[in-house]
Structure formats: C-alpha cells, structure tokens
Amino acid sequence: MPVSGLPPYDPGNVFARILRSEIPAKRIYEDEHALAFHDIAPKAPVHVLVIPKGEYVSVADFSAQAGAEAVAGFWRAVGEVARQLGLEGPGYRVLTNMGPDGGQEVPHFHVHIFGGRALGPMLSEP
C-alpha cells in the first residue's frame, strides 16, 4: 500500500520502462536491487541515476514498503557506483528530489550522483 499522500505508482513512467528495457539507457551498473545509468541531460561532468528495482514513488515509499535487503542493496549499489566512477577521492553529491516542490520529474524513486567538478553550494539563495 502506498504511503499516505503520495500518488500511486505509474508503471508507465520512463524509469519503469528503462527497467523493462523498453527504452534504451547507457547502463553502468546493475544487480538484483538497483540499476544505474547516465542521465540524458547531465548537469555535471558525471551525472548518473540510480533506481531501485521496484515500484516506489519516493524515498518515503521506498523506506516504508521495501524490505531491509532491498533497502540495503540499493544503498550499497549507490556506493559501488560512486567507487566505480572514481568519485570517492575528489568528492561527489548524492541527491534525490521528492514531489513537485522538490523538483521530482519522474515518479519513480531515484538518486542522482553528481561529480567530476566542484559542485558549489547545496541550494541557491532565495
């Protein structure tokens, strides 16, 4: 059951279609819990998306609905992707957007990994 206040999961969203290989993606990592691929409109020299293999709208939905093994496996995949990309030394940012106010464009829980240059402040000043 979805978390209260969240929209139901849309199995036709672009990330669900990538998971089903209906839409191509430049995949860089995949295991039983997660898929990572390059963003098609990168905002930094390194911009990778990591998505869980399940129907989750947000981090709240994922943390409430996914089992402990799926949650741990997903976050391990995020760390493994950052290591494989060589981002541990210079640093990187992991970001997730939730809902319209948070800037979420695809209603499938995902994280962005940004790196390859200094990223500046977390948020612009109002």
Buried (B, 14 or more C-beta within 10 A) or exposed (E): EBBEEBEEBBEEBBBBBBBEEEEEBEEBBEEEBBBBBEBEEEEBEBBBBBBBBBBBBBBBBBEBBBEEEBBEBBBEBBEBBBEEBEBEEEEBBBBBBBBEEEEBEBBBBBBBBBBBEEBEEEEEEE
